[in-house]
Amino acid sequence: MSAAGSMPEAHPALVAYLNDHLGGATGACEITRNAVEKFATSPHRNFLSEFLTHVDEDRATLEEMIGLGDLLTRAQSQRDGLEQERLAAVKAALMPTVGAAH
């Protein structure tokens, strides 16, 4: 968690790591789909179909995790913007003469 008990911020390295794995899972799904078609009449079809199901589920989970990371990052940016606005308002209230004509 970040300061004041707010939601944790998505770390850019984690998002990059998840994106790399998403790319691998997406490629594995495509290759496995092709293999399922190619080996449709072989005994390997059942194994490949089951494997495809698992990898596709993992790919979907990665997409959800990346989406959550993006959501957390956007939420943190919004909170930061609100804090900056509040700080500017407090500064203006405490120092009304700053920037006044000389």
MIZATOR-761073 format. One record per residue: x, y, z of N, C-alpha, C, O in turn; residue number from 1; residue in one letter. Coordinates in Angstrom, 3 decimals. Example, Ala and Ser with C-alpha at 12.3 -4.5 7.8 and 13.67 -1.06 7.14 Angstrom:
BEGIN
<rec n_X="13.190" n_Y="-5.690" n_Z="7.800" ca_X="12.300" ca_Y="-4.500" ca_Z="7.800" c_X="13.200" c_Y="-3.300" c_Z="7.800" o_X="14.236" o_Y="-3.319" o_Z="8.465" num="1" residu="A"/>
<rec n_X="12.850" n_Y="-2.250" n_Z="7.080" ca_X="13.670" ca_Y="-1.060" ca_Z="7.140" c_X="12.900" c_Y="0.030" c_Z="7.870" o_X="13.409" o_Y="1.138" o_Z="8.039" num="2" residu="S"/>
% end
This chain:
BEGIN
<rec n_X="0.840" n_Y="-1.178" n_Z="0.000" ca_X="0.000" ca_Y="0.000" ca_Z="0.000" c_X="0.881" c_Y="1.235" c_Z="0.000" o_X="1.980" o_Y="1.244" o_Z="0.555" num="1" residu="M"/>
<rec n_X="0.368" n_Y="2.273" n_Z="-0.637" ca_X="1.088" ca_Y="3.524" ca_Z="-0.622" c_X="0.626" c_Y="4.347" c_Z="0.563" o_X="-0.146" o_Y="3.870" o_Z="1.395" num="2" residu="S"/>
<rec n_X="1.093" n_Y="5.576" n_Z="0.641" ca_X="0.839" ca_Y="6.436" ca_Z="1.790" c_X="-0.649" c_Y="6.552" c_Z="2.097" o_X="-1.503" o_Y="6.460" o_Z="1.215" num="3" residu="A"/>
<rec n_X="-0.919" n_Y="6.755" n_Z="3.360" ca_X="-2.273" ca_Y="7.020" ca_Z="3.873" c_X="-3.262" c_Y="5.900" c_Z="3.569" o_X="-4.462" o_Y="6.158" o_Z="3.481" num="4" residu="A"/>
<rec n_X="-2.790" n_Y="4.659" n_Z="3.406" ca_X="-3.673" ca_Y="3.520" ca_Z="3.244" c_X="-4.370" c_Y="3.444" c_Z="1.908" o_X="-5.353" o_Y="2.715" o_Z="1.774" num="5" residu="G"/>
<rec n_X="-3.890" n_Y="4.180" n_Z="0.905" ca_X="-4.536" ca_Y="4.128" ca_Z="-0.404" c_X="-4.131" c_Y="2.848" c_Z="-1.127" o_X="-3.284" o_Y="2.091" o_Z="-0.651" num="6" residu="S"/>
<rec n_X="-4.747" n_Y="2.618" n_Z="-2.280" ca_X="-4.477" ca_Y="1.398" ca_Z="-3.034" c_X="-3.040" c_Y="1.390" c_Z="-3.527" o_X="-2.477" o_Y="2.455" o_Z="-3.780" num="7" residu="M"/>
<rec n_X="-2.425" n_Y="0.207" n_Z="-3.672" ca_X="-1.042" ca_Y="0.142" ca_Z="-4.143" c_X="-0.955" c_Y="0.586" c_Z="-5.600" o_X="-1.898" o_Y="0.428" o_Z="-6.376" num="8" residu="P"/>
<rec n_X="0.190" n_Y="1.140" n_Z="-5.947" ca_X="0.431" ca_Y="1.595" ca_Z="-7.305" c_X="1.036" c_Y="0.442" c_Z="-8.106" o_X="1.872" o_Y="-0.298" o_Z="-7.587" num="9" residu="E"/>
<rec n_X="0.629" n_Y="0.284" n_Z="-9.345" ca_X="1.182" ca_Y="-0.762" ca_Z="-10.202" c_X="2.611" c_Y="-0.379" c_Z="-10.567" o_X="2.853" o_Y="0.714" o_Z="-11.079" num="10" residu="A"/>
<rec n_X="3.531" n_Y="-1.253" n_Z="-10.311" ca_X="4.937" ca_Y="-0.996" ca_Z="-10.605" c_X="5.180" c_Y="-1.230" c_Z="-12.092" o_X="4.777" o_Y="-2.265" o_Z="-12.624" num="11" residu="H"/>
<rec n_X="5.835" n_Y="-0.285" n_Z="-12.773" ca_X="6.057" ca_Y="-0.438" ca_Z="-14.221" c_X="6.781" c_Y="-1.741" c_Z="-14.596" o_X="6.496" o_Y="-2.328" o_Z="-15.640" num="12" residu="P"/>
<rec n_X="7.702" n_Y="-2.186" n_Z="-13.758" ca_X="8.415" ca_Y="-3.430" ca_Z="-14.053" c_X="7.469" c_Y="-4.628" c_Z="-14.006" o_X="7.604" o_Y="-5.559" o_Z="-14.800" num="13" residu="A"/>
<rec n_X="6.519" n_Y="-4.607" n_Z="-13.086" ca_X="5.541" ca_Y="-5.687" ca_Z="-13.001" c_X="4.644" c_Y="-5.692" c_Z="-14.231" o_X="4.345" o_Y="-6.752" o_Z="-14.781" num="14" residu="L"/>
<rec n_X="4.217" n_Y="-4.519" n_Z="-14.660" ca_X="3.366" ca_Y="-4.430" ca_Z="-15.844" c_X="4.130" c_Y="-4.941" c_Z="-17.067" o_X="3.565" o_Y="-5.660" o_Z="-17.891" num="15" residu="V"/>
<rec n_X="5.405" n_Y="-4.575" n_Z="-17.190" ca_X="6.229" ca_Y="-5.061" ca_Z="-18.313" c_X="6.372" c_Y="-6.574" c_Z="-18.256" o_X="6.274" o_Y="-7.249" o_Z="-19.280" num="16" residu="A"/>
<rec n_X="6.602" n_Y="-7.107" n_Z="-17.067" ca_X="6.742" ca_Y="-8.556" ca_Z="-16.875" c_X="5.453" c_Y="-9.272" c_Z="-17.293" o_X="5.495" o_Y="-10.278" o_Z="-18.002" num="17" residu="Y"/>
<rec n_X="4.317" n_Y="-8.747" n_Z="-16.848" ca_X="3.034" ca_Y="-9.361" ca_Z="-17.193" c_X="2.762" c_Y="-9.260" c_Z="-18.687" o_X="2.237" o_Y="-10.199" o_Z="-19.286" num="18" residu="L"/>
<rec n_X="3.113" n_Y="-8.129" n_Z="-19.295" ca_X="2.939" ca_Y="-7.981" ca_Z="-20.740" c_X="3.793" c_Y="-8.970" c_Z="-21.520" o_X="3.347" o_Y="-9.517" o_Z="-22.528" num="19" residu="N"/>
<rec n_X="5.020" n_Y="-9.202" n_Z="-21.059" ca_X="5.881" ca_Y="-10.208" ca_Z="-21.705" c_X="5.228" c_Y="-11.582" c_Z="-21.650" o_X="5.204" o_Y="-12.309" o_Z="-22.643" num="20" residu="D"/>
<rec n_X="4.706" n_Y="-11.926" n_Z="-20.494" ca_X="4.055" ca_Y="-13.231" ca_Z="-20.352" c_X="2.770" c_Y="-13.312" c_Z="-21.163" o_X="2.433" o_Y="-14.368" o_Z="-21.699" num="21" residu="H"/>
<rec n_X="2.057" n_Y="-12.202" n_Z="-21.253" ca_X="0.851" ca_Y="-12.170" ca_Z="-22.071" c_X="1.211" c_Y="-12.428" c_Z="-23.531" o_X="0.511" o_Y="-13.168" o_Z="-24.221" num="22" residu="L"/>
<rec n_X="2.289" n_Y="-11.826" n_Z="-24.001" ca_X="2.737" ca_Y="-12.072" ca_Z="-25.373" c_X="3.072" c_Y="-13.541" c_Z="-25.597" o_X="2.716" o_Y="-14.112" o_Z="-26.628" num="23" residu="G"/>
<rec n_X="3.751" n_Y="-14.149" n_Z="-24.640" ca_X="4.084" ca_Y="-15.569" ca_Z="-24.748" c_X="2.845" c_Y="-16.452" c_Z="-24.734" o_X="2.741" o_Y="-17.400" o_Z="-25.512" num="24" residu="G"/>
<rec n_X="1.920" n_Y="-16.142" n_Z="-23.857" ca_X="0.686" ca_Y="-16.929" ca_Z="-23.770" c_X="-0.142" c_Y="-16.784" c_Z="-25.036" o_X="-0.730" o_Y="-17.754" o_Z="-25.513" num="25" residu="A"/>
<rec n_X="-0.190" n_Y="-15.574" n_Z="-25.579" ca_X="-0.942" ca_Y="-15.346" ca_Z="-26.814" c_X="-0.330" c_Y="-16.142" c_Z="-27.959" o_X="-1.049" o_Y="-16.765" o_Z="-28.741" num="26" residu="T"/>
<rec n_X="0.994" n_Y="-16.122" n_Z="-28.060" ca_X="1.685" ca_Y="-16.906" ca_Z="-29.088" c_X="1.463" c_Y="-18.402" c_Z="-28.902" o_X="1.236" o_Y="-19.127" o_Z="-29.871" num="27" residu="G"/>
<rec n_X="1.528" n_Y="-18.859" n_Z="-27.659" ca_X="1.307" ca_Y="-20.281" ca_Z="-27.376" c_X="-0.108" c_Y="-20.701" c_Z="-27.762" o_X="-0.309" o_Y="-21.798" o_Z="-28.284" num="28" residu="A"/>
<rec n_X="-1.079" n_Y="-19.844" n_Z="-27.512" ca_X="-2.466" ca_Y="-20.149" ca_Z="-27.898" c_X="-2.583" c_Y="-20.294" c_Z="-29.414" o_X="-3.226" o_Y="-21.223" o_Z="-29.903" num="29" residu="C"/>
<rec n_X="-1.970" n_Y="-19.387" n_Z="-30.148" ca_X="-2.047" ca_Y="-19.429" ca_Z="-31.607" c_X="-1.378" c_Y="-20.694" c_Z="-32.163" o_X="-1.927" o_Y="-21.368" o_Z="-33.034" num="30" residu="E"/>
<rec n_X="-0.212" n_Y="-20.995" n_Z="-31.656" ca_X="0.502" ca_Y="-22.197" ca_Z="-32.107" c_X="-0.297" c_Y="-23.454" c_Z="-31.767" o_X="-0.408" o_Y="-24.369" o_Z="-32.583" num="31" residu="I"/>
<rec n_X="-0.852" n_Y="-23.488" n_Z="-30.558" ca_X="-1.606" ca_Y="-24.664" ca_Z="-30.126" c_X="-2.900" c_Y="-24.814" c_Z="-30.922" o_X="-3.295" o_Y="-25.934" o_Z="-31.249" num="32" residu="T"/>
<rec n_X="-3.564" n_Y="-23.703" n_Z="-31.237" ca_X="-4.770" ca_Y="-23.782" ca_Z="-32.078" c_X="-4.431" c_Y="-24.407" c_Z="-33.436" o_X="-5.163" o_Y="-25.259" o_Z="-33.940" num="33" residu="R"/>
<rec n_X="-3.321" n_Y="-23.973" n_Z="-34.010" ca_X="-2.884" ca_Y="-24.540" ca_Z="-35.289" c_X="-2.570" c_Y="-26.029" c_Z="-35.146" o_X="-2.896" o_Y="-26.824" o_Z="-36.027" num="34" residu="N"/>
<rec n_X="-1.938" n_Y="-26.401" n_Z="-34.036" ca_X="-1.595" ca_Y="-27.811" ca_Z="-33.808" c_X="-2.853" c_Y="-28.654" c_Z="-33.624" o_X="-2.922" o_Y="-29.787" o_Z="-34.100" num="35" residu="A"/>
<rec n_X="-3.850" n_Y="-28.098" n_Z="-32.929" ca_X="-5.111" ca_Y="-28.829" ca_Z="-32.737" c_X="-5.728" c_Y="-29.137" c_Z="-34.098" o_X="-6.203" o_Y="-30.249" o_Z="-34.332" num="36" residu="V"/>
<rec n_X="-5.720" n_Y="-28.155" n_Z="-34.992" ca_X="-6.262" ca_Y="-28.373" ca_Z="-36.338" c_X="-5.419" c_Y="-29.383" c_Z="-37.120" o_X="-5.950" o_Y="-30.279" o_Z="-37.776" num="37" residu="E"/>
<rec n_X="-4.106" n_Y="-29.221" n_Z="-37.038" ca_X="-3.205" ca_Y="-30.098" ca_Z="-37.796" c_X="-3.304" c_Y="-31.551" c_Z="-37.329" o_X="-3.248" o_Y="-32.474" o_Z="-38.142" num="38" residu="K"/>
<rec n_X="-3.450" n_Y="-31.747" n_Z="-36.032" ca_X="-3.488" ca_Y="-33.097" ca_Z="-35.474" c_X="-4.911" c_Y="-33.501" c_Z="-35.072" o_X="-5.099" o_Y="-34.268" o_Z="-34.127" num="39" residu="F"/>
<rec n_X="-5.897" n_Y="-32.987" n_Z="-35.785" ca_X="-7.305" ca_Y="-33.240" ca_Z="-35.453" c_X="-7.658" c_Y="-34.719" c_Z="-35.442" o_X="-8.541" o_Y="-35.132" o_Z="-34.690" num="40" residu="A"/>
<rec n_X="-6.994" n_Y="-35.518" n_Z="-36.250" ca_X="-7.323" ca_Y="-36.949" ca_Z="-36.321" c_X="-6.322" c_Y="-37.813" c_Z="-35.571" o_X="-6.389" o_Y="-39.040" o_Z="-35.645" num="41" residu="T"/>
<rec n_X="-5.398" n_Y="-37.195" n_Z="-34.854" ca_X="-4.380" ca_Y="-37.976" ca_Z="-34.134" c_X="-4.747" c_Y="-38.092" c_Z="-32.660" o_X="-5.616" o_Y="-37.371" o_Z="-32.171" num="42" residu="S"/>
<rec n_X="-4.088" n_Y="-38.994" n_Z="-31.962" ca_X="-4.341" ca_Y="-39.136" ca_Z="-30.522" c_X="-3.848" c_Y="-37.925" c_Z="-29.710" o_X="-4.183" o_Y="-37.799" o_Z="-28.533" num="43" residu="P"/>
<rec n_X="-3.065" n_Y="-37.046" n_Z="-30.323" ca_X="-2.536" ca_Y="-35.870" ca_Z="-29.617" c_X="-3.568" c_Y="-34.743" c_Z="-29.503" o_X="-3.376" o_Y="-33.794" o_Z="-28.744" num="44" residu="H"/>
<rec n_X="-4.651" n_Y="-34.855" n_Z="-30.254" ca_X="-5.643" ca_Y="-33.782" ca_Z="-30.282" c_X="-6.207" c_Y="-33.488" c_Z="-28.889" o_X="-6.340" o_Y="-32.321" o_Z="-28.522" num="45" residu="R"/>
<rec n_X="-6.535" n_Y="-34.495" n_Z="-28.122" ca_X="-7.121" ca_Y="-34.276" ca_Z="-26.790" c_X="-6.145" c_Y="-33.549" c_Z="-25.871" o_X="-6.519" o_Y="-32.615" o_Z="-25.162" num="46" residu="N"/>
<rec n_X="-4.885" n_Y="-33.994" n_Z="-25.895" ca_X="-3.876" ca_Y="-33.333" ca_Z="-25.065" c_X="-3.729" c_Y="-31.869" c_Z="-25.481" o_X="-3.712" o_Y="-30.976" o_Z="-24.634" num="47" residu="F"/>
<rec n_X="-3.623" n_Y="-31.631" n_Z="-26.789" ca_X="-3.443" ca_Y="-30.269" ca_Z="-27.287" c_X="-4.652" c_Y="-29.392" c_Z="-26.964" o_X="-4.493" o_Y="-28.222" o_Z="-26.616" num="48" residu="L"/>
<rec n_X="-5.840" n_Y="-29.942" n_Z="-27.075" ca_X="-7.049" ca_Y="-29.182" ca_Z="-26.746" c_X="-7.084" c_Y="-28.806" c_Z="-25.273" o_X="-7.448" o_Y="-27.685" o_Z="-24.918" num="49" residu="S"/>
<rec n_X="-6.706" n_Y="-29.744" n_Z="-24.422" ca_X="-6.676" ca_Y="-29.465" ca_Z="-22.983" c_X="-5.593" c_Y="-28.435" c_Z="-22.660" o_X="-5.808" o_Y="-27.521" o_Z="-21.865" num="50" residu="E"/>
<rec n_X="-4.428" n_Y="-28.595" n_Z="-23.288" ca_X="-3.348" ca_Y="-27.640" ca_Z="-23.097" c_X="-3.792" c_Y="-26.236" c_Z="-23.525" o_X="-3.530" o_Y="-25.257" o_Z="-22.826" num="51" residu="F"/>
<rec n_X="-4.460" n_Y="-26.148" n_Z="-24.668" ca_X="-4.956" ca_Y="-24.864" ca_Z="-25.161" c_X="-5.913" c_Y="-24.229" c_Z="-24.153" o_X="-5.848" o_Y="-23.022" o_Z="-23.918" num="52" residu="L"/>
<rec n_X="-6.780" n_Y="-25.009" n_Z="-23.569" ca_X="-7.720" ca_Y="-24.497" ca_Z="-22.573" c_X="-6.976" c_Y="-23.861" c_Z="-21.402" o_X="-7.322" o_Y="-22.762" o_Z="-20.968" num="53" residu="T"/>
<rec n_X="-5.958" n_Y="-24.548" n_Z="-20.891" ca_X="-5.194" ca_Y="-24.038" ca_Z="-19.747" c_X="-4.420" c_Y="-22.775" c_Z="-20.096" o_X="-4.421" o_Y="-21.810" o_Z="-19.331" num="54" residu="H"/>
<rec n_X="-3.760" n_Y="-22.778" n_Z="-21.246" ca_X="-2.973" ca_Y="-21.608" ca_Z="-21.631" c_X="-3.887" c_Y="-20.418" c_Z="-21.906" o_X="-3.547" o_Y="-19.284" o_Z="-21.572" num="55" residu="V"/>
<rec n_X="-5.041" n_Y="-20.672" n_Z="-22.512" ca_X="-5.980" ca_Y="-19.586" ca_Z="-22.781" c_X="-6.529" c_Y="-19.005" c_Z="-21.475" o_X="-6.736" o_Y="-17.796" o_Z="-21.377" num="56" residu="D"/>
<rec n_X="-6.765" n_Y="-19.850" n_Z="-20.481" ca_X="-7.200" ca_Y="-19.358" ca_Z="-19.169" c_X="-6.105" c_Y="-18.496" c_Z="-18.532" o_X="-6.392" o_Y="-17.448" o_Z="-17.955" num="57" residu="E"/>
<rec n_X="-4.852" n_Y="-18.944" n_Z="-18.642" ca_X="-3.730" ca_Y="-18.160" ca_Z="-18.110" c_X="-3.625" c_Y="-16.815" c_Z="-18.836" o_X="-3.382" o_Y="-15.787" o_Z="-18.205" num="58" residu="D"/>
<rec n_X="-3.807" n_Y="-16.821" n_Z="-20.144" ca_X="-3.757" ca_Y="-15.586" ca_Z="-20.936" c_X="-4.837" c_Y="-14.613" c_Z="-20.466" o_X="-4.585" o_Y="-13.417" o_Z="-20.316" num="59" residu="R"/>
<rec n_X="-6.035" n_Y="-15.136" n_Z="-20.235" ca_X="-7.140" ca_Y="-14.289" ca_Z="-19.765" c_X="-6.841" c_Y="-13.713" c_Z="-18.379" o_X="-7.150" o_Y="-12.553" o_Z="-18.106" num="60" residu="A"/>
<rec n_X="-6.246" n_Y="-14.515" n_Z="-17.518" ca_X="-5.876" ca_Y="-14.036" ca_Z="-16.185" c_X="-4.838" c_Y="-12.927" c_Z="-16.278" o_X="-4.924" o_Y="-11.933" o_Z="-15.557" num="61" residu="T"/>
<rec n_X="-3.861" n_Y="-13.091" n_Z="-17.159" ca_X="-2.851" ca_Y="-12.049" ca_Z="-17.352" c_X="-3.490" c_Y="-10.755" c_Z="-17.842" o_X="-3.128" o_Y="-9.670" o_Z="-17.385" num="62" residu="L"/>
<rec n_X="-4.434" n_Y="-10.864" n_Z="-18.764" ca_X="-5.131" ca_Y="-9.665" ca_Z="-19.243" c_X="-5.856" c_Y="-8.965" c_Z="-18.102" o_X="-5.846" o_Y="-7.736" o_Z="-18.019" num="63" residu="E"/>
<rec n_X="-6.484" n_Y="-9.737" n_Z="-17.226" ca_X="-7.179" ca_Y="-9.153" ca_Z="-16.077" c_X="-6.196" c_Y="-8.457" c_Z="-15.143" o_X="-6.457" o_Y="-7.356" o_Z="-14.659" num="64" residu="E"/>
<rec n_X="-5.053" n_Y="-9.119" n_Z="-14.893" ca_X="-4.050" ca_Y="-8.540" ca_Z="-13.996" c_X="-3.479" c_Y="-7.250" c_Z="-14.578" o_X="-3.282" o_Y="-6.274" o_Z="-13.854" num="65" residu="M"/>
<rec n_X="-3.217" n_Y="-7.245" n_Z="-15.873" ca_X="-2.694" ca_Y="-6.045" ca_Z="-16.516" c_X="-3.739" c_Y="-4.939" c_Z="-16.460" o_X="-3.410" o_Y="-3.782" o_Z="-16.198" num="66" residu="I"/>
<rec n_X="-4.982" n_Y="-5.287" n_Z="-16.701" ca_X="-6.061" ca_Y="-4.303" ca_Z="-16.609" c_X="-6.183" c_Y="-3.719" c_Z="-15.216" o_X="-6.416" o_Y="-2.519" o_Z="-15.065" num="67" residu="G"/>
<rec n_X="-6.028" n_Y="-4.547" n_Z="-14.197" ca_X="-6.081" ca_Y="-4.073" ca_Z="-12.823" c_X="-4.906" c_Y="-3.148" c_Z="-12.551" o_X="-5.058" o_Y="-2.123" o_Z="-11.886" num="68" residu="L"/>
<rec n_X="-3.739" n_Y="-3.507" n_Z="-13.063" ca_X="-2.564" ca_Y="-2.646" ca_Z="-12.895" c_X="-2.771" c_Y="-1.297" c_Z="-13.547" o_X="-2.415" o_Y="-0.267" o_Z="-12.973" num="69" residu="G"/>
<rec n_X="-3.347" n_Y="-1.289" n_Z="-14.750" ca_X="-3.638" ca_Y="-0.029" ca_Z="-15.435" c_X="-4.653" c_Y="0.785" c_Z="-14.645" o_X="-4.532" o_Y="2.004" o_Z="-14.528" num="70" residu="D"/>
<rec n_X="-5.649" n_Y="0.101" n_Z="-14.108" ca_X="-6.672" ca_Y="0.777" ca_Z="-13.315" c_X="-6.055" c_Y="1.412" c_Z="-12.077" o_X="-6.367" o_Y="2.552" o_Z="-11.735" num="71" residu="L"/>
<rec n_X="-5.177" n_Y="0.670" n_Z="-11.406" ca_X="-4.517" ca_Y="1.203" ca_Z="-10.211" c_X="-3.665" c_Y="2.415" c_Z="-10.554" o_X="-3.648" o_Y="3.398" o_Z="-9.814" num="72" residu="L"/>
<rec n_X="-2.955" n_Y="2.343" n_Z="-11.679" ca_X="-2.099" ca_Y="3.451" ca_Z="-12.089" c_X="-2.935" c_Y="4.690" c_Z="-12.394" o_X="-2.581" o_Y="5.797" o_Z="-11.987" num="73" residu="T"/>
<rec n_X="-4.051" n_Y="4.502" n_Z="-13.116" ca_X="-4.926" ca_Y="5.633" ca_Z="-13.421" c_X="-5.522" c_Y="6.224" c_Z="-12.141" o_X="-5.609" o_Y="7.443" o_Z="-11.997" num="74" residu="R"/>
<rec n_X="-5.931" n_Y="5.353" n_Z="-11.215" ca_X="-6.508" ca_Y="5.828" ca_Z="-9.959" c_X="-5.472" c_Y="6.624" c_Z="-9.171" o_X="-5.794" o_Y="7.662" o_Z="-8.593" num="75" residu="A"/>
<rec n_X="-4.239" n_Y="6.145" n_Z="-9.146" ca_X="-3.177" ca_Y="6.863" ca_Z="-8.439" c_X="-2.930" c_Y="8.215" c_Z="-9.087" o_X="-2.730" o_Y="9.205" o_Z="-8.384" num="76" residu="Q"/>
<rec n_X="-2.939" n_Y="8.274" n_Z="-10.407" ca_X="-2.738" ca_Y="9.542" ca_Z="-11.114" c_X="-3.854" c_Y="10.525" c_Z="-10.786" o_X="-3.601" o_Y="11.714" o_Z="-10.593" num="77" residu="S"/>
<rec n_X="-5.082" n_Y="10.034" n_Z="-10.722" ca_X="-6.209" ca_Y="10.899" ca_Z="-10.369" c_X="-6.063" c_Y="11.421" c_Z="-8.944" o_X="-6.307" o_Y="12.598" o_Z="-8.682" num="78" residu="Q"/>
<rec n_X="-5.663" n_Y="10.540" n_Z="-8.021" ca_X="-5.460" ca_Y="10.968" ca_Z="-6.631" c_X="-4.348" c_Y="12.007" c_Z="-6.557" o_X="-4.471" o_Y="12.997" o_Z="-5.835" num="79" residu="R"/>
<rec n_X="-3.267" n_Y="11.792" n_Z="-7.295" ca_X="-2.162" ca_Y="12.750" ca_Z="-7.305" c_X="-2.632" c_Y="14.107" c_Z="-7.818" o_X="-2.260" o_Y="15.147" o_Z="-7.273" num="80" residu="D"/>
<rec n_X="-3.450" n_Y="14.093" n_Z="-8.868" ca_X="-3.979" ca_Y="15.344" ca_Z="-9.415" c_X="-4.848" c_Y="16.076" c_Z="-8.417" o_X="-4.763" o_Y="17.297" o_Z="-8.287" num="81" residu="G"/>
<rec n_X="-5.688" n_Y="15.327" n_Z="-7.708" ca_X="-6.544" ca_Y="15.951" ca_Z="-6.691" c_X="-5.719" c_Y="16.525" c_Z="-5.553" o_X="-6.024" o_Y="17.604" o_Z="-5.044" num="82" residu="L"/>
<rec n_X="-4.674" n_Y="15.809" n_Z="-5.150" ca_X="-3.808" ca_Y="16.310" ca_Z="-4.087" c_X="-3.121" c_Y="17.599" c_Z="-4.520" o_X="-2.985" o_Y="18.526" o_Z="-3.722" num="83" residu="E"/>
<rec n_X="-2.685" n_Y="17.667" n_Z="-5.783" ca_X="-2.045" ca_Y="18.884" ca_Z="-6.288" c_X="-3.023" c_Y="20.048" c_Z="-6.295" o_X="-2.656" o_Y="21.169" o_Z="-5.943" num="84" residu="Q"/>
<rec n_X="-4.272" n_Y="19.791" n_Z="-6.694" ca_X="-5.286" ca_Y="20.844" ca_Z="-6.689" c_X="-5.548" c_Y="21.340" c_Z="-5.264" o_X="-5.656" o_Y="22.543" o_Z="-5.029" num="85" residu="E"/>
<rec n_X="-5.647" n_Y="20.411" n_Z="-4.327" ca_X="-5.887" ca_Y="20.794" ca_Z="-2.930" c_X="-4.720" c_Y="21.603" c_Z="-2.385" o_X="-4.922" o_Y="22.600" o_Z="-1.692" num="86" residu="R"/>
<rec n_X="-3.507" n_Y="21.179" n_Z="-2.694" ca_X="-2.325" ca_Y="21.897" ca_Z="-2.239" c_X="-2.298" c_Y="23.314" c_Z="-2.807" o_X="-1.978" o_Y="24.265" o_Z="-2.095" num="87" residu="L"/>
<rec n_X="-2.631" n_Y="23.452" n_Z="-4.084" ca_X="-2.666" ca_Y="24.781" ca_Z="-4.704" c_X="-3.722" c_Y="25.657" c_Z="-4.031" o_X="-3.491" o_Y="26.847" o_Z="-3.819" num="88" residu="A"/>
<rec n_X="-4.875" n_Y="25.083" n_Z="-3.696" ca_X="-5.933" ca_Y="25.853" ca_Z="-3.034" c_X="-5.495" c_Y="26.292" c_Z="-1.643" o_X="-5.767" o_Y="27.422" o_Z="-1.237" num="89" residu="A"/>
<rec n_X="-4.819" n_Y="25.407" n_Z="-0.910" ca_X="-4.333" ca_Y="25.758" ca_Z="0.423" c_X="-3.279" c_Y="26.849" c_Z="0.318" o_X="-3.296" o_Y="27.805" o_Z="1.094" num="90" residu="V"/>
<rec n_X="-2.365" n_Y="26.716" n_Z="-0.632" ca_X="-1.333" ca_Y="27.743" ca_Z="-0.819" c_X="-1.975" c_Y="29.090" c_Z="-1.143" o_X="-1.574" o_Y="30.120" o_Z="-0.602" num="91" residu="K"/>
<rec n_X="-2.958" n_Y="29.078" n_Z="-2.014" ca_X="-3.631" ca_Y="30.323" ca_Z="-2.392" c_X="-4.334" c_Y="30.946" c_Z="-1.184" o_X="-4.338" o_Y="32.167" o_Z="-1.029" num="92" residu="A"/>
<rec n_X="-4.919" n_Y="30.120" n_Z="-0.342" ca_X="-5.632" ca_Y="30.629" ca_Z="0.835" c_X="-4.663" c_Y="31.172" c_Z="1.880" o_X="-4.965" o_Y="32.164" o_Z="2.544" num="93" residu="A"/>
<rec n_X="-3.511" n_Y="30.540" n_Z="2.032" ca_X="-2.550" ca_Y="30.953" ca_Z="3.050" c_X="-1.685" c_Y="32.115" c_Z="2.600" o_X="-1.214" o_Y="32.900" o_Z="3.423" num="94" residu="L"/>
<rec n_X="-1.476" n_Y="32.225" n_Z="1.308" ca_X="-0.571" ca_Y="33.258" ca_Z="0.805" c_X="-1.247" c_Y="34.036" c_Z="-0.307" o_X="-0.826" o_Y="33.951" o_Z="-1.460" num="95" residu="M"/>
<rec n_X="-2.290" n_Y="34.795" n_Z="0.015" ca_X="-3.058" ca_Y="35.484" ca_Z="-1.028" c_X="-2.279" c_Y="36.579" c_Z="-1.753" o_X="-2.647" o_Y="36.969" o_Z="-2.861" num="96" residu="P"/>
<rec n_X="-1.207" n_Y="37.077" n_Z="-1.138" ca_X="-0.472" ca_Y="38.172" ca_Z="-1.761" c_X="0.619" c_Y="37.689" c_Z="-2.712" o_X="1.199" o_Y="38.497" o_Z="-3.437" num="97" residu="T"/>
<rec n_X="0.905" n_Y="36.409" n_Z="-2.723" ca_X="1.937" ca_Y="35.899" ca_Z="-3.615" c_X="1.475" c_Y="36.090" c_Z="-5.042" o_X="0.377" o_Y="35.667" o_Z="-5.403" num="98" residu="V"/>
<rec n_X="2.291" n_Y="36.717" n_Z="-5.849" ca_X="1.962" ca_Y="36.967" ca_Z="-7.245" c_X="1.119" c_Y="38.204" c_Z="-7.440" o_X="0.725" o_Y="38.493" o_Z="-8.570" num="99" residu="G"/>
<rec n_X="0.822" n_Y="38.949" n_Z="-6.385" ca_X="0.038" ca_Y="40.175" ca_Z="-6.520" c_X="0.886" c_Y="41.253" c_Z="-7.171" o_X="2.115" o_Y="41.191" o_Z="-7.142" num="100" residu="A"/>
<rec n_X="0.230" n_Y="42.236" n_Z="-7.755" ca_X="0.950" ca_Y="43.334" ca_Z="-8.410" c_X="1.795" c_Y="44.073" c_Z="-7.406" o_X="1.384" o_Y="44.239" o_Z="-6.258" num="101" residu="A"/>
<rec n_X="2.964" n_Y="44.523" n_Z="-7.809" ca_X="3.892" ca_Y="45.194" ca_Z="-6.908" c_X="3.592" c_Y="46.637" c_Z="-6.818" o_X="4.276" o_Y="47.366" o_Z="-6.100" num="102" residu="H"/>
% end
